[in-house]
């Protein structure tokens, strides 16, 4: 249990509330079919998913641009599959992926249950490294938007988690202090260690089946939040 001075809960969005992998898989199934690309979806995803995670890490670390992220994660996937594809078609897939991704609305089990529970006791907010043009669409289409007082994204902040500034901006916008706040997210580096550096309490939602650690409380289901807050 956390102390009674907690007033504000900050959530990550992708891989924490919004089921990124499921929604992403459905999007790829749609756009690969639409563009007559004969690659098995399971084989494609087995290559793409780890590459995407690797490139998001590079993007968080300011080592690549947004456009490089969007192009390279697909280019390297198709190269690994030995699938001959033009740059024009890669760019088309990249654009269609962004266009359709937010139209799928799967969230993790117990998402609405836990948000309904928490909103009676705390102010709720989002801190996300996702792109602004689709994060709002995800929140609205998945019926999550109205749960949150403040929605802070990395494009608004000009930096990405775990950079301290995005957490400082979030605290300022929420008009609260880190000692009264809890950050809940799936990424140890970006969400947990990033927030802890500013003095937040943290909860690690283990969406990726990572090994146990001692950084903070670790949960496998959002329902477990009720035991902590």
Secondary structure, DSSP 8 states (H G I E B T S, - for coil): ---TT--EEEE--BTTTB-HHHHHHHHHHHHHHHTT----HHHHHHHHHHHHHHHHHHHHTTSS-HHHHHHHHHHHHHHHTT----HHHHHHHHHHHHHHHTT---B-TTHHHHHHHHHTTSEEEEEE-S-HHHHHHHHHHTT-GGG-SEEEEHHHHTS-TTSHHHHHHHHHHHT--GGGEEEEES-IIIIIIHHHTTT-EEEEE-TT-----SSSEEESSGGGGGGT-
